[in-house]
Amino acid sequence: MSDPNSKKQTIFKEEDGGNVGREKGTPVNEASGLAENLAGALCYVAGAITGIVFLITEKENHFVRFHAWQSIITSITFFILSIILSFIPIIGWILSLLLSPIVFVLWLFLMWKAYQGEKFKLPIIGEIAEKQLHQ
């Protein structure tokens, strides 16, 4: 038999609107209604675009805002680097080709870490994102 006082839990919210997220008890992101770890991972999906969207919509959650800032800074950094490399004949083109799969793996890795609920900081970019978070 089920307890009548028990609450139905989904990936978004409890039926009564409580702040419980996924199985691990991840808090629900109030602005989007998503579990905190899912919102953090979604910050990376379209790079700077989704980072900006979550930065605008989420005003309070430091975890989501950190991943939004890190996504924005990482995407812009690699975008600028790829443009610079495209102007360098042969060596730049080769480096650009090598950079693409590395960026793809990093993108998957950052989404995975955010989904696991970890605040993984990239060496330089993570520190910049942390500083932006506290301004």
Residue pairs with C-beta under 8 A, 6 or more apart in sequence:
7 14
7 15
7 16
7 18
7 20
8 14
8 15
9 20
11 21
11 22
11 34
11 35
11 38
12 21
12 28
12 33
12 34
12 35
13 19
13 20
13 21
13 28
13 33
14 20
19 27
19 28
19 30
20 27
20 28
21 27
21 28
21 34
21 35
21 36
21 37
21 38
22 35
22 37
22 38
24 37
24 117
26 35
26 36
26 37
26 117
27 35
27 36
27 61
28 34
28 35
28 36
29 35
29 36
29 39
29 58
29 61
29 64
30 60
30 61
31 57
31 58
31 59
31 60
31 61
32 39
32 54
32 57
32 58
34 42
36 61
36 63
36 64
36 117
37 63
37 114
37 115
37 116
37 117
38 115
39 54
39 58
39 61
39 64
40 63
40 64
40 66
40 67
40 114
40 115
40 117
41 67
41 111
41 112
41 114
41 115
42 50
42 54
43 50
43 51
43 54
43 64
43 67
43 68
43 70
43 71
43 114
44 50
44 51
44 67
44 71
44 107
44 110
44 111
44 114
45 111
47 71
47 72
47 74
47 75
47 107
48 71
48 72
48 75
48 76
48 79
50 68
50 71
51 67
51 68
51 69
51 70
51 71
51 72
51 75
52 68
52 72
54 64
54 65
54 67
54 68
55 65
55 68
55 69
55 72
58 64
58 65
58 68
62 133
63 117
63 119
65 133
66 119
66 129
66 130
66 133
67 110
67 114
67 119
69 128
69 129
69 132
69 133
70 110
70 121
70 122
70 125
70 126
70 129
71 110
73 125
73 128
73 129
73 132
74 106
74 110
74 122
74 125
77 125
78 99
78 103
81 99
82 96
82 99
84 92
85 92
85 93
85 95
85 96
85 99
86 92
86 93
86 96
88 95
110 120
110 122
113 120
114 120
120 126
121 127
121 129
121 130
